[in-house]
Amino acid sequence: MNDQRSAQADALIGELRREGAGRLTIFLGAAPGVGKTYTMLGRARELRRRGVDVVVGIVETHGRVETAALLEGLEQLPRRRVEYAGRVLEEFDLDAMLARRPALALVDELAHRNVPGSRHERRWQDVLELLDAGIDVHTTINIQHLESLNDVVYRITGVRVAETVPDVVFDRLRDIVLVDLPPRELIERLQQGKVYVPEQATQALQAFFSPSNLAALRELAMQTAADRVDSDLREAQAARGLPGASLRRRVLVAIDGRGQSEYLVRVGRRLAERRDAPWSVVSVQGSGVVDAARQMELDRAFALARRLGGETELLHGSSIVDTLLDHAARSGASAIVLGRTRERPFARMLNRTLTQQLIQRGAHYELTIVSTPEARAKARRSLRDLRGWLNRSDAALAIFAAVAAAAIGALAERWAGLHDLSMVFIVAVVLVAARTGMTAAVIAATLCFVSYDFFFIEPRYTFYISARQGVATVFLFLLAALVAGRLASRLRAQVLGLQAANVHATALQGLSQALAGAADLGEVVGAGTRALKRALGADALIEFGGVPLRDAAFGDRDRAAADWARRRAQPAGRYTDTLAAADWWFLPLATGGDEAGVLGLRFEAKQARLGAEQRRLAEAMAEDIAQAVVRVRLVGDLQDARVSGETERLRSALLSSVSHDLRSPLASIIGAASSLDNYAAAMDSEDRHGLLETIRLEGERLDRYIQNLLDMTRLGHGGLALNRDWIGVDELIGSAVARLQRYQPGARFDITVGDGIGPIWVHPALIEQALFNVIENAAKFSPAGEAIAIEARVLDDGALRIDVRDRGPGIPEDERRRIFDMFYSVERGDRGRQGTGLGLAICRGMIGAHGGSVEALPGADGHGTTIRITLPRAEPA
């Protein structure tokens, strides 16, 4: 059920993606001359009559009058003129079509190769860009240009088609039109000169355009169209959740780089296409050294698989069967496609060939074993393949080990008196196996067996063995040498595989650790760049925000490739088919935001190709970097949201304070002033004096609130400047107490100033304001008649400490730190709801500006609260 829902979701997503992109219609033919362009133009003219905006990007008439006549009345874009090799060539102007942006674009000959230096190497890449831009495209192609059918066409016609289109382009089409013509009629058109000029027509009739070839190509075209219709039907059924949808598991293609890898990739692609299943290509790397030719073939096959829409992976393991089956189980494969392996009679007799082992152990998999004429010829020339299994250095090491073992055995026998020298030769075999592969180990074991028999078994210097026990000893030695070599070779293969996996894992782990500590985008870019340089040994850059690359190290092609990778979310530049002339290889960084990123790598100029492991590591690191960017952006968004929420909370608290604490004194002032205005004549002098006193006291109260707000504004914006001066502590305390007693005459104070406290170097007005806020806060909650204790003394480290103690209800322990937050007010504690909640927050800011601290402590005897101010004894510079 989960698989069905996942398939339905994938189908729906595919439908939605196709709705947002342009629609591709392919006019498919079995061969040139069947009328693809003619049919496409006829359809375009009909759509034009219906009011569709149709523009001809490029159409090749090949001199056919009836085809050229259909172009009349259709808007045609001027072709782009390109100078190449001393000639001026005309090409499709992609940028002009993107700027014109019609509803439908006609682009003929999908498999055409563009002039070198163009943005894309092939025209099908131009078509994909038009589709991504939301422009519908009609195009034409012959069946022999389809990449997955390249080998089939070669076997049918004997002609290897160079210009091919990957099958992944067909995944984008919405409609396929099969333009068919019977072979007899096509040959008649060819003879009449309606396809090629007479000279070319004669050659074509003798080669490509034979009746049998045309019939076979016609069958391929029909089969491809039918498969595409069936695929569309399955996708539509899956999108609607209908039963009967074909939901197949992965197809796994195994290649070894020995002559048929690309052919197997194409076979695997066709098999996966027919089953509507995902597919991947793998190769198992054993203990042997991969020669340059084999590695080149593997790279080409992997590149072909990626172009055809498959995944690639390089596996490491000593046993090809075990490694292949383990990977198939992990990836959820149901079918394994592999080539016919080299026939080894001895291994076949023991049921040890690769295909035999897979058949015996792969009971849950469908095995497709593909053979080619090239593979059968290689089976008959197996001895010639020895160079693929053993290079010169391994052979030399095996010979040297056998000679060295014989020499050491002779010395040990003569000077140490040893007679059983078999272990000397076994050690030599193990050393060879640990340094090379199984083939070299077998050669070393054979040479050591011959040397041991010839030089050390009686009668010496012959291969004759006199005693029956000697025969058993020699052949048991050979068996032990082969087993030891086999075990050592497998161990070496496992070590090499672990080393390769460790390099990959270590690079990703180092990158993850570096990215884990990155707090912003700049740190992510720096950590990612350093990790890429260290892991890949290449120049690296990471860029976000769409800023053009302006460094001198980047040419125009590099900038164009980077822009392409960023906008299209596809690799570009070196080692790709898009702007391959660039010096940098660019990978997109998909972060899911508007500001897409790009990762660039520049390897040494002599590195003509990119290894599979390097490609995998670079892509994995790019994925980790993109995820780290998403993480820091989310953290930044959360931080912004938290700050916005806190700002909104403070704004609400401020408005609440203004509406209550600032409005109350204003109401008192307005009421007193109105009374004086209306009833002054009827009042005696004492009543008038009382109202005036109310106006004065409430005005001072309002002034203090406004001053607190201004002080918090100065603290929050860093505008608090310290103008220090010498002032006595008793003077500061006395000034703050006198200010409070002007509007609270009944407040009582018990002031204690320690002996030896001289003047301090502070900003007098700020410290006085801080003391006033603390004393005012204590006076609000001290019971009537209770004195507020103020004690100042010098600590042992020379700092000044001022304690202000009240006899109020006190502050709970969990709220003592919060009372210094802005707008924090509670029913109980040192501040009531009648305050703004700014006094102690301002005090903390002013004391902190002097390098001091303020804290709330319980009262001395458990009653009330102590606010402690600590100031360092600063000296003037």
C-alpha positions in Angstrom: 0.0 0.0 0.0 2.8 2.4 0.8 4.6 1.6 -2.5 1.3 2.3 -4.4 0.8 5.6 -2.6 4.4 6.5 -3.3 4.0 5.7 -6.9 0.8 7.7 -7.1 2.5 10.7 -5.5 5.4 10.4 -7.9 3.1 10.3 -10.8 1.1 13.3 -9.6 4.2 15.2 -9.0 5.3 14.4 -12.5 2.0 15.5 -13.9 2.3 18.8 -12.0 5.8 19.4 -13.2 4.8 18.8 -16.8 1.9 21.2 -16.3 4.4 24.0 -15.4 6.8 23.2 -18.2 6.5 23.3 -21.9 5.0 20.4 -23.8 7.2 18.4 -26.2 5.8 16.7 -29.3 8.2 14.4 -31.2 7.6 13.5 -34.9 9.3 10.1 -35.0 10.3 8.4 -38.2 12.0 5.1 -39.2 14.5 6.8 -41.6 15.1 10.1 -43.5 12.6 11.0 -46.1 9.4 9.6 -44.5 8.0 13.1 -44.1 8.6 14.1 -40.5 9.3 17.8 -41.2 6.4 18.0 -43.7 4.0 16.5 -41.1 5.3 18.8 -38.4 4.8 21.9 -40.6 1.3 20.8 -41.6 0.4 20.5 -37.9 1.9 23.9 -37.2 -0.1 25.6 -40.0 -3.3 24.1 -38.6 -2.5 25.4 -35.1 -1.6 28.8 -36.6 -5.1 28.9 -38.1 -6.5 28.2 -34.6 -4.8 31.3 -33.2 -1.8 29.6 -31.6 1.4 31.7 -31.6 3.8 29.5 -33.7 7.4 30.5 -34.5 9.8 28.5 -36.6 13.2 28.3 -34.8 14.9 26.2 -37.4 13.6 23.9 -40.2 15.8 22.0 -42.7 13.9 21.6 -46.0 16.9 19.9 -47.8 15.8 21.6 -51.0 12.3 19.9 -51.0 9.9 22.3 -52.7 6.8 21.0 -51.1 8.3 21.3 -47.6 9.5 24.8 -48.3 6.0 25.8 -49.4 4.6 24.9 -46.0 6.9 27.6 -44.4 5.0 30.4 -46.1 2.9 32.3 -43.7 4.8 31.1 -40.6 7.0 33.5 -38.6 10.6 32.4 -38.8 13.4 33.6 -36.5 16.6 34.7 -38.2 19.4 32.1 -37.7 22.5 32.8 -35.7 25.6 33.1 -37.9 28.7 31.4 -36.4 32.2 31.5 -37.9 34.0 28.2 -37.5 37.1 26.8 -39.2 37.1 29.6 -41.8 33.4 29.1 -42.7 30.3 30.9 -41.6 27.6 28.4 -40.4 24.0 29.0 -39.5 22.6 27.7 -36.3 19.4 27.9 -34.2 19.3 31.1 -32.2 18.2 29.9 -28.7 18.4 33.2 -27.0 16.3 34.9 -29.6 13.6 32.2 -29.2 13.7 32.6 -25.4 13.3 36.4 -25.8 10.4 36.0 -28.4 8.8 33.4 -26.1 6.0 32.0 -28.4 3.4 29.5 -27.4 4.9 26.9 -29.8 8.4 26.7 -31.3 9.4 24.4 -34.2 12.9 23.0 -33.9 13.9 20.5 -36.5 16.4 17.7 -36.3 16.6 17.0 -32.5 19.8 15.0 -32.8 21.8 17.8 -34.5 25.3 18.6 -33.1 25.8 22.4 -32.6 28.8 24.3 -33.8 31.6 24.1 -31.2 31.5 27.1 -28.9 27.7 27.1 -28.6 26.1 27.1 -25.2 25.0 23.5 -25.7 26.8 20.7 -27.5 23.5 19.2 -28.9 20.3 20.6 -30.1 18.2 18.4 -27.7 19.7 20.4 -24.9 18.4 23.6 -26.5 15.0 22.0 -26.7 15.1 21.1 -23.0 15.9 24.7 -22.1 12.9 25.9 -24.1 10.7 23.4 -22.3 12.0 24.5 -18.9 11.1 28.1 -20.0 7.5 27.0 -20.5 7.6 27.0 -24.3 5.9 24.1 -26.2 8.2 22.5 -28.8 7.6 20.4 -31.9 10.7 18.5 -33.2 11.7 15.6 -35.4 14.0 12.6 -35.0 14.7 9.3 -36.7 14.7 6.1 -34.7 18.4 5.4 -35.3 19.3 8.5 -33.3 17.8 7.2 -30.0 20.7 6.5 -27.7 19.4 3.2 -26.2 18.9 1.8 -29.7 22.4 2.7 -31.0 23.8 -0.8 -30.8 20.6 -2.4 -32.2 20.8 -0.1 -35.2 24.4 -0.9 -35.7 23.7 -4.6 -35.8 20.9 -4.1 -38.2 22.5 -1.6 -40.6 26.2 -1.9 -39.9 26.3 1.9 -39.5 27.3 3.4 -36.2 25.3 6.6 -35.7 27.3 9.3 -34.0 24.6 11.9 -33.3 22.3 10.4 -30.6 19.6 11.7 -28.3 19.4 10.3 -24.7 16.2 8.5 -23.8 15.7 10.9 -20.9 14.5 13.5 -23.5 11.6 11.2 -24.3 10.6 11.3 -20.7 9.6 15.0 -21.2 7.3 14.5 -24.2 3.6 14.8 -24.0 2.8 13.5 -27.5 4.6 11.3 -30.0 3.6 11.2 -33.7 4.8 8.3 -35.7 5.4 9.3 -39.3 5.4 6.0 -41.3 6.0 5.2 -44.9 6.3 1.7 -46.3 9.9 0.7 -47.4 8.9 0.4 -51.0 7.5 3.9 -51.2 10.5 5.3 -49.3 12.8 3.7 -51.8 10.8 5.1 -54.7 11.1 8.6 -53.2 14.8 8.1 -52.8 15.1 7.1 -56.5 13.1 10.1 -57.5 15.6 12.4 -55.8 13.1 13.6 -53.1 15.4 12.5 -50.2 19.0 13.0 -51.4 20.7 14.2 -54.5 21.2 11.4 -57.1 24.8 10.6 -56.1 24.0 10.3 -52.4 20.8 8.4 -53.2 22.7 5.7 -55.0 25.1 5.2 -52.1 22.2 5.1 -49.6 20.4 2.5 -51.6 23.4 0.3 -51.5 24.0 0.6 -47.8 21.5 2.1 -45.3 18.2 2.1 -47.4 18.0 -1.6 -48.1 14.5 -3.1 -47.8 15.5 -5.3 -44.9 17.1 -2.5 -43.0 14.1 -0.2 -43.5 11.7 -2.9 -42.4 13.7 -3.5 -39.2 13.9 0.2 -38.5 10.2 0.6 -39.1 9.5 -2.1 -36.6 11.8 -0.4 -34.0 10.0 2.9 -34.5 6.6 1.3 -34.1 7.7 -0.5 -31.0 9.2 2.7 -29.5 6.0 4.6 -30.1 3.9 1.8 -28.6 6.2 1.6 -25.5 5.8 5.3 -25.0 2.0 5.1 -25.3 2.0 2.3 -22.8 4.3 4.2 -20.4 2.0 7.3 -20.6 -1.0 5.1 -19.8 0.7 3.6 -16.8 1.6 7.0 -15.5 -1.9 8.3 -15.9 -3.3 5.2 -14.1 -0.8 5.7 -11.2 -1.6 9.4 -10.9 -5.3 8.5 -10.5 -4.6 5.6 -8.2 -6.2 3.1 -10.5 -5.4 -0.6 -10.1 -3.2 -2.4 -12.5 -0.4 0.2 -12.7 3.0 -1.4 -13.3 5.1 -0.7 -10.2 8.4 -2.5 -10.8 11.5 -2.6 -8.7 14.9 -1.4 -9.7 16.9 -2.9 -12.6 20.6 -3.3 -11.8 23.2 -3.3 -14.6 26.6 -4.8 -13.8 29.6 -3.8 -16.0 33.3 -4.6 -15.8 34.9 -2.4 -18.4 36.0 -5.2 -20.7 34.5 -4.3 -24.0 30.7 -4.3 -23.8 29.9 -1.9 -21.0 28.1 0.7 -23.1 26.1 -2.0 -24.8 25.0 -3.3 -21.5 24.0 0.1 -20.3 21.7 0.6 -23.3 20.2 -2.9 -22.8 19.5 -2.1 -19.2 17.9 1.2 -20.1 15.5 -0.4 -22.6 14.6 -3.1 -20.1 13.9 -0.5 -17.4 11.9 1.6 -19.8 9.7 -1.3 -20.8 9.0 -2.1 -17.1 8.7 1.6 -16.1 11.3 0.9 -13.3 14.2 2.9 -12.0 17.7 1.5 -13.0 21.3 1.9 -12.0 24.7 0.9 -13.3 27.4 -0.5 -11.0 30.9 -1.9 -11.3 32.7 -4.0 -8.7 36.3 -2.9 -8.0 38.4 -5.8 -6.7 42.0 -6.1 -5.6 43.5 -5.8 -9.1 44.8 -2.7 -10.6 42.5 -1.2 -13.2 44.4 -0.2 -16.3 43.8 3.1 -18.1 41.8 1.6 -21.0 39.4 -0.3 -18.8 39.0 2.8 -16.6 38.3 4.9 -19.6 35.6 2.5 -20.8 34.0 2.5 -17.3 33.9 6.3 -17.3 32.3 6.4 -20.7 29.7 3.8 -19.6 28.9 5.7 -16.4 28.6 9.0 -18.3 26.3 7.3 -20.8 24.1 5.9 -18.0 23.8 9.3 -16.4 22.8 10.8 -19.8 20.1 8.1 -20.2 18.7 8.9 -16.7 20.2 6.1 -14.6 22.2 6.2 -11.4 25.9 5.0 -11.2 27.9 3.6 -8.3 31.4 2.1 -8.0 31.4 -0.8 -5.5 34.4 -2.3 -3.7 34.7 -6.0 -2.6 36.9 -9.1 -2.9 34.0 -11.2 -4.2 32.1 -9.9 -7.1 29.1 -12.1 -6.4 28.8 -11.2 -2.8 29.2 -7.5 -3.4 26.7 -7.5 -6.3 24.1 -9.4 -4.4 24.5 -7.3 -1.3 24.1 -4.1 -3.3 21.0 -5.5 -5.1 19.4 -6.3 -1.7 20.1 -2.8 -0.4 18.9 -1.0 -3.4 15.7 -3.1 -3.9 16.6 -4.5 -7.3 14.6 -7.2 -8.9 16.5 -7.8 -12.1 20.3 -8.0 -12.7 21.7 -7.4 -16.2 25.2 -8.5 -16.9 27.4 -9.6 -19.8 28.7 -13.0 -20.7 31.8 -13.5 -18.6 35.1 -14.9 -19.9 34.8 -18.7 -20.3 37.2 -20.5 -17.9 36.9 -24.3 -18.3 38.3 -25.1 -14.8 36.0 -22.6 -13.1 33.0 -23.8 -15.2 33.7 -27.4 -14.1 33.6 -26.4 -10.5 30.5 -24.1 -10.9 32.6 -21.1 -10.0 32.0 -18.7 -12.9 30.2 -15.5 -12.2 27.0 -16.4 -14.0 26.9 -19.9 -12.3 27.3 -18.4 -8.9 24.6 -15.7 -9.5 22.2 -18.4 -10.8 22.9 -20.5 -7.7 22.7 -17.7 -5.1 20.4 -15.2 -6.7 17.2 -17.1 -6.4 15.1 -13.9 -5.8 16.4 -12.0 -8.8 15.7 -12.2 -12.5 19.1 -12.6 -14.3 19.5 -11.3 -17.8 22.8 -12.5 -19.3 23.7 -10.6 -22.5 26.3 -11.9 -25.0 27.7 -10.1 -28.0 29.8 -11.2 -31.0 32.7 -9.3 -29.4 32.3 -11.2 -26.1 32.3 -14.6 -27.9 35.4 -13.7 -29.8 37.1 -12.7 -26.6 36.2 -16.1 -25.1 38.1 -17.8 -27.9 41.1 -15.5 -27.3 41.2 -15.8 -23.5 45.0 -15.9 -23.4 45.2 -12.5 -25.0 43.3 -11.1 -22.1 46.0 -12.0 -19.6 47.3 -8.4 -19.8 44.0 -7.3 -18.5 44.4 -9.5 -15.5 48.1 -9.0 -14.9 50.3 -6.0 -15.6 54.1 -6.1 -16.0 54.9 -4.9 -12.5 52.8 -7.7 -10.9 54.5 -10.3 -13.0 57.9 -8.9 -12.2 57.1 -9.0 -8.5 55.9 -12.6 -8.7 59.1 -13.7 -10.5 61.3 -11.7 -8.0 59.5 -13.2 -5.0 60.1 -16.8 -6.3 63.8 -16.0 -7.0 64.2 -14.3 -3.6 62.6 -17.2 -1.8 64.9 -19.7 -3.6 68.0 -17.6 -2.6 66.8 -17.2 1.0 66.1 -20.9 1.2 69.6 -21.8 0.0 71.2 -19.5 2.5 69.0 -20.8 5.3 69.8 -24.4 4.4 73.5 -23.8 4.2 74.1 -21.5 7.2 71.2 -22.2 9.5 70.8 -25.9 8.8 67.1 -25.7 8.0 65.7 -28.5 5.9 62.0 -27.8 5.8 61.9 -24.6 3.6 58.3 -24.7 2.5 57.3 -21.8 4.9 59.9 -19.6 3.2 58.1 -20.0 -0.2 54.6 -19.7 1.3 55.6 -16.4 2.9 56.8 -15.2 -0.5 53.4 -16.1 -2.0 51.5 -14.3 0.8 53.6 -11.2 0.3 52.9 -11.2 -3.4 49.2 -11.7 -2.9 49.1 -8.9 -0.3 50.7 -6.5 -2.7 48.9 -7.5 -6.0 45.9 -9.5 -7.1 44.9 -13.1 -7.3 46.5 -13.7 -10.8 49.9 -12.7 -9.6 49.5 -14.8 -6.4 48.8 -17.9 -8.5 51.8 -17.2 -10.7 54.0 -16.7 -7.6 52.6 -20.0 -6.1 53.4 -21.9 -9.2 56.9 -20.5 -9.6 57.6 -21.2 -5.9 56.3 -24.7 -6.3 58.6 -25.4 -9.2 61.6 -23.8 -7.5 61.0 -25.7 -4.3 60.7 -29.0 -6.2 63.7 -28.3 -8.5 66.2 -27.0 -5.9 65.3 -28.5 -2.6 63.5 -31.9 -3.1 65.6 -35.0 -3.6 66.9 -35.7 -6.2 67.8 -32.1 -6.7 67.9 -30.2 -9.9 65.3 -32.4 -11.4 61.5 -32.4 -11.3 61.5 -36.1 -10.3 60.5 -36.9 -6.7 62.0 -40.1 -5.3 59.8 -40.7 -2.2 56.0 -41.0 -2.0 56.0 -38.8 1.0 57.8 -36.1 -1.0 55.1 -36.1 -3.7 52.5 -35.5 -1.0 54.6 -32.8 0.6 55.2 -30.9 -2.6 51.6 -30.9 -3.7 50.3 -30.0 -0.3 52.8 -27.1 -0.4 51.3 -26.0 -3.7 47.7 -26.3 -2.2 48.8 -24.3 0.9 50.4 -21.7 -1.3 47.3 -21.2 -3.4 45.0 -21.1 -0.4 47.3 -18.6 1.4 47.6 -16.5 -1.8 43.8 -16.5 -2.2 43.2 -15.4 1.4 45.8 -12.7 1.2 44.4 -11.5 -2.1 40.9 -11.3 -0.6 42.2 -9.5 2.4 43.9 -7.0 0.3 40.8 -6.4 -1.7 38.8 -5.8 1.5 41.5 -3.4 2.7 41.4 -1.5 -0.5 37.6 -1.4 -0.4 37.7 -0.2 3.2 40.3 2.4 2.3 38.2 3.8 -0.5 35.1 3.8 1.7 37.1 5.4 4.5 38.4 8.2 2.3 34.8 8.9 1.2 33.5 8.7 4.8 36.3 10.6 6.3 35.9 13.5 3.8 32.1 13.6 4.5 32.7 13.4 8.3 35.2 16.2 8.2 32.8 18.3 6.2 29.9 17.5 8.5 31.9 18.4 11.6 33.0 21.7 10.0 29.5 22.5 8.9 28.0 21.6 12.3 29.8 24.5 13.9 28.9 27.0 11.1 26.5 29.6 12.4 25.9 31.6 9.2 26.2 31.4 5.5 29.7 32.9 5.4 31.0 30.2 7.8 29.3 27.4 5.7 30.9 28.7 2.6 34.3 28.9 4.2 34.1 25.4 5.8 32.8 23.9 2.6 35.5 25.4 0.4 38.3 24.2 2.7 36.8 20.7 2.9 36.5 20.5 -0.9 40.0 21.6 -1.5 41.4 19.1 1.1 39.3 16.1 -0.1 39.4 16.6 -3.9 42.7 18.4 -4.3 41.1 21.0 -6.6 40.4 24.7 -6.5 36.9 25.3 -5.1 34.4 28.0 -4.8 30.9 28.3 -3.4 28.7 31.2 -4.4 25.1 32.2 -3.4 22.8 35.0 -4.4 23.3 35.0 -8.1 26.3 37.3 -8.0 28.3 37.0 -11.2 31.8 35.6 -10.9 34.2 38.5 -11.4 37.5 37.0 -10.5 40.2 37.0 -13.1 40.4 33.2 -12.8 37.0 32.9 -14.5 36.5 33.3 -18.2 33.3 34.0 -20.1 32.6 30.3 -20.5 33.1 29.7 -16.8 30.6 32.5 -15.9 28.1 31.2 -18.4 28.5 27.7 -17.0 28.0 28.9 -13.5 25.0 30.8 -14.4 23.5 27.9 -16.2 24.1 25.5 -13.3 22.5 28.0 -10.9 19.4 28.8 -13.0 18.8 25.3 -14.4 19.8 23.3 -11.3 22.0 21.0 -13.6 25.7 20.4 -13.7 27.6 22.5 -16.3 31.1 23.2 -17.5 34.0 20.8 -17.7 33.2 17.1 -17.6 29.6 17.7 -18.8 27.8 18.2 -22.1 26.9 21.8 -21.4 29.6 24.4 -22.0 32.2 21.7 -21.8 35.0 24.1 -22.9 34.9 25.8 -19.5 37.8 25.3 -17.1 35.5 24.8 -14.1 33.0 22.1 -13.2 29.9 23.6 -11.6 27.3 21.8 -9.5 24.1 23.4 -8.4 23.3 23.7 -4.7 19.6 23.1 -4.2 18.6 25.0 -1.1 14.9 25.3 -1.8 15.1 29.1 -1.6 15.0 32.0 -4.1 18.8 32.5 -3.8 20.2 29.4 -5.5 23.8 28.5 -5.1 26.6 27.0 -7.2 29.7 25.0 -6.4 32.7 25.2 -8.7 35.7 22.9 -8.9 38.7 23.3 -11.1 41.0 20.3 -11.4 44.4 20.2 -13.0 44.5 20.7 -16.7 46.1 17.3 -17.3 43.2 15.5 -15.7 41.1 14.8 -18.8 38.4 12.9 -17.1 36.7 12.7 -13.7 36.8 9.4 -11.8 33.6 7.9 -10.6 34.7 8.1 -6.9 35.6 11.8 -7.3 32.3 12.5 -8.9 30.4 10.7 -6.2 32.3 12.4 -3.4 31.9 15.9 -5.0 28.1 15.4 -5.4 27.7 14.1 -1.9 29.7 17.0 -0.4 27.6 19.4 -2.5 24.5 17.9 -1.1 25.8 18.3 2.5 26.8 21.9 1.9 23.3 22.6 0.5 21.7 21.1 3.5 23.9 23.1 5.8 22.9 26.3 4.0 19.2 25.3 4.5 19.9 24.7 8.2 21.6 28.1 8.8 18.8 29.9 6.9 16.2 28.1 9.0 18.1 29.0 12.1 18.3 32.6 10.9 14.6 32.6 10.1 13.8 31.2 13.5 16.0 33.8 15.2 14.3 36.6 13.2 11.0 35.2 14.2 12.0 35.0 17.9 13.3 38.6 17.7 10.1 39.7 16.0 8.0 38.0 18.7 10.1 39.5 21.5 9.8 42.9 19.8 6.1 42.5 19.5 5.9 41.5 23.2 7.9 44.5 24.3 5.8 46.7 22.0 2.6 45.4 23.6 4.1 45.9 27.1 5.1 49.4 26.2 1.7 50.3 24.9 0.1 48.7 28.0 2.5 50.8 30.2 1.7 54.0 28.2 -2.0 53.3 28.4 -1.9 52.9 32.2 1.1 54.2 33.9 1.6 57.3 31.7 -2.1 58.0 31.4 -2.7 58.0 35.2 -0.5 61.1 35.9 -1.9 62.8 32.9 -5.5 62.2 34.1 -4.5 63.6 37.5 -2.9 66.7 36.0 -5.9 67.3 33.7 -8.4 66.9 36.6 -6.5 69.2 38.9 -6.1 71.8 36.2 -9.8 71.6 35.3 -10.8 72.1 39.0 -8.6 75.1 39.3 -10.1 76.6 36.1 -13.7 76.0 37.0 -13.7 76.4 40.8 -10.7 78.6 41.6 -12.8 81.5 42.8 -14.7 79.3 45.3 -11.6 77.6 46.7 -9.5 78.8 49.6 -5.8 79.1 49.3 -5.1 75.7 50.9 -7.3 73.9 48.3 -5.7 75.7 45.5 -2.2 74.9 46.9 -3.2 71.2 47.1 -4.3 71.0 43.5 -1.1 72.8 42.4 0.9 70.3 44.4 -0.9 67.5 42.7 -0.1 68.9 39.3 3.6 69.3 40.3 4.0 65.8 41.7 2.1 64.1 38.9 4.2 66.1 36.4 7.4 64.9 38.0 6.1 61.4 38.0 5.3 61.7 34.3 8.8 63.2 33.7 10.4 60.2 35.4 8.5 57.7 33.2 9.5 59.6 30.0 13.1 59.8 31.2 13.1 56.0 31.8 11.9 55.4 28.3 14.6 57.7 26.8 17.3 56.0 28.9 16.2 52.6 27.6 16.3 53.9 24.1 19.8 55.2 24.6 20.9 51.9 26.1 19.3 49.8 23.3 21.0 51.8 20.5 24.4 52.1 22.1 24.1 55.9 22.5 25.0 55.9 26.2 28.3 57.9 26.5 30.2 57.9 29.8 31.4 61.3 30.9 33.3 60.2 34.0 34.2 62.5 36.9 35.2 62.2 40.5 32.3 62.2 43.0 31.9 61.0 46.5 29.7 58.0 47.3 27.9 59.8 50.1 27.1 62.6 47.7 25.6 60.2 45.2 23.5 58.4 47.8 22.4 61.7 49.4 21.4 63.2 46.0 19.3 60.1 45.1 17.6 60.1 48.5 16.8 63.8 48.4 15.2 63.4 44.9 12.9 60.7 46.2 11.9 62.6 49.4 10.7 65.5 47.3 7.6 63.5 46.2 7.6 60.9 49.0 8.2 62.9 52.1 7.3 60.1 54.4 10.0 57.7 53.2 12.6 56.8 55.9 16.2 55.8 55.2 19.0 54.2 57.2 22.2 55.1 55.4 25.6 53.6 56.3 28.8 54.6 54.4 31.9 52.7 55.4 35.0 54.5 56.4 37.8 55.1 53.9 35.5 55.3 50.9 36.9 58.1 48.8 35.5 59.5 45.6 34.9 57.2 42.6 35.5 57.7 38.9 32.1 57.3 37.3 29.4 59.2 35.3 27.7 60.9 38.2 24.3 61.5 36.6 24.0 57.8 35.4 25.0 56.3 38.8 22.7 58.6 40.6 19.8 57.6 38.3 20.6 54.0 38.8 20.6 54.4 42.6 17.4 56.5 42.4 15.6 53.7 40.5 16.6 51.1 43.1 15.7 53.3 46.0 12.3 54.2 44.4 11.6 50.6 43.8 12.3 49.7 47.4 10.1 52.6 48.7 7.1 51.3 46.8 7.0 48.0 48.7 8.4 48.9 52.1 5.7 49.0 54.8 4.8 52.4 56.2 7.2 53.5 58.9 9.9 51.0 57.9 13.2 52.5 57.0 15.1 51.5 53.8 18.6 50.4 54.6 21.4 51.7 52.3 24.9 50.4 53.0 28.1 51.2 51.0 31.5 49.7 51.6 34.7 48.7 49.8 35.4 45.0 49.2 38.8 43.3 49.6 39.4 43.5 45.8 38.9 47.2 45.9 35.4 47.2 44.3 32.5 49.3 45.7 29.4 47.5 46.9 26.1 49.3 47.6 23.2 47.3 49.2 19.7 48.6 49.2 17.4 46.6 51.6 13.7 46.9 52.0 11.2 45.1 54.4 8.6 44.3 51.8 7.1 40.9 50.9 10.3 39.8 49.0 10.8 38.2 45.6 10.5 34.5 44.8 13.8 32.9 43.9 12.7 31.9 40.4 11.8 35.6 39.6 14.9 37.4 41.0 16.7 37.4 37.6 13.6 38.3 35.7 13.0 41.5 37.5 15.8 43.2 35.5 14.0 42.5 32.2 12.1 45.3 30.6 8.4 45.6 31.4 8.4 42.7 33.9 5.9 43.4 36.6 4.1 41.1 39.0 1.6 41.5 41.8 4.1 40.7 44.4 7.8 41.4 44.6 9.7 44.6 44.4 7.6 46.1 41.6 3.8 46.3 41.4 1.6 46.8 38.4 1.7 50.5 38.9 5.2 50.7 37.6 6.4 50.5 33.9 8.9 47.8 34.7 11.8 49.8 33.3 13.5 51.1 36.5 15.6 48.0 37.3 16.3 47.3 33.6 17.7 50.8 33.2 19.7 50.3 36.4 21.3 47.2 35.1 22.2 48.9 31.8 23.8 51.9 33.5 25.7 49.8 36.0 26.8 47.4 33.2 28.1 50.3 31.1 30.5 51.0 34.0 31.7 47.4 34.1 29.6 46.6 37.2 26.8 44.3 38.1 23.4 44.4 39.9 21.6 41.5 41.4 18.6 40.7 43.6 19.1 38.8 46.9 16.9 37.8 49.8 16.7 40.0 52.8 19.2 39.6 55.7 16.7 37.9 58.1 14.5 36.3 55.4 12.2 39.3 55.0 12.3 41.8 52.2 14.8 42.1 49.3 18.3 43.3 48.9 19.4 44.9 45.6 23.2 44.7 45.4 25.2 47.1 43.2 28.9 46.3 42.6 31.1 48.8 40.8 34.9 48.4 40.0 37.1 51.2 41.2 38.2 52.6 37.9 41.0 55.1 37.6 41.3 57.9 35.0 43.5 57.2 32.0 
